[in-house]
């Protein structure tokens, strides 16, 4: 047995044709058993129709996403009579809406469903997915979208894709449902690969691309710039990748080639949808790809686990998997299957979407320009002044709920306590008079970074507790941390009162910079893995930096 | 494909659907297997159709209530 056989990425590569198939096959899926560790999660299904045919196919798709679900299927219940039970990681509403026809007056379904989802939200902070069979109108969609952490699973899109294959009237009498096997498998595929991973884990941030026989057919070093072929399938793949870039993912290039050849390739092959300037980082060399991947992660300021690597060579995949076991790797030898995989790959779809997504690539380029200019500036302080840095603050901004939850879910270098508040918990805090939640946006003359920080505070007996401070890596390196956090705490104290401030902290795999900051900020290095560090507001005044920063408090509903 | 091959494959699918081992010689029917309920029955039919490239009628489905009857039905279609 080759040594690669025990590497999950290689085993997953063998699964790809079955997992990403346009029409998955039940017998193949049932036989797929992962031999890699999967994170246990609990999915609770509230239904008035069978979910069993979907549930039995889910484990293979979830295993590809490194998840193992304990699926609790409730009794058939048109009334959605929720009861407080053991916690679940995700709640799925699986209804046949035709059963309500004639029982609810016009618009009544939307109002009733909203009321039931609010009742469920009161019982749990877990993400809620409501499967729509096309009968949820705009009103229903809008009402459900207003419930924190509630999303609509677009079952009707699959129905449109499958057409007449969606229904199987033969099984209606036996199973009380006319959903076909193809319909159940399509639902399982979309739920297991896309929606549940998006609800349960952080989103990927970058796609790292090999070149030869991945983005085109042929080998650049052998076939030459004009000899490599952009087949229709490769064109479609490049267009798909370009779409993902437009949705906010970084693109990076990781190729064993001569750099000059690759630059010439992108300069001359105008038929390529992907252009040289689409890459936020490039590593073209004959060095080991694992070293280059590490350099790409550093340049993009993201964790290697947040990058999806595409490569047609299983040897390269095995090598990368040994060095980066948490990095998702996609065997990209078949362009058609690869494009399909990018439609479905776990955690490429973001649970939260906001305008910050579109800013990332430009912001990274600005950060590199800033660093280069600072290094060559004769007077660093004068250079910083010339940047015209501006920090915008919001207290309890409900309109930034998604972005705050996104920041709270990060496990990056500046996530102090790794509290990982989800959307429902952030929403609760935004409406709680004993909490203060602050969002911070950063801009300067080179770029607008968008909302880059979230500070979560709550009132304590004699002061306030800072439950977490989360700052995007894109905002680090400008010495803004003390100014930003002190301004936020000042407003939090104004709302909550007290002189003592307790900072929660929890060591994670990558958050040493946040721990070091807290140690310096409060006067002594942190020793424990987890705990709180207390300081008085008076003590912290000495930490206020003399930085040329403009601070602006924006009006929000409650901060006005 | 011989009846023996068909039976081996049917047992394999039944084991996957019911999530329990089905020994080679053991006679299994809906009457003596509590896990083989109506929903598992439909799932088994789906898996059989997918594997053997056949399509059963609603009437056929009701009669496929044991390994023996399934093997016989598949054997007839294979012979035809």
Interface residues (C-beta under 8 A of the other chain):
Chain A: X25 X26 X27 X30 X31 X50 X52 X53 X56 X170 X171 X173 X174 X175 X181 X184
Chain B: X13 X16 X17 X38 X39 X40 X41 X42 X43 X45 X46 X47 X49 X50 X51 X56 X57 X58 X61
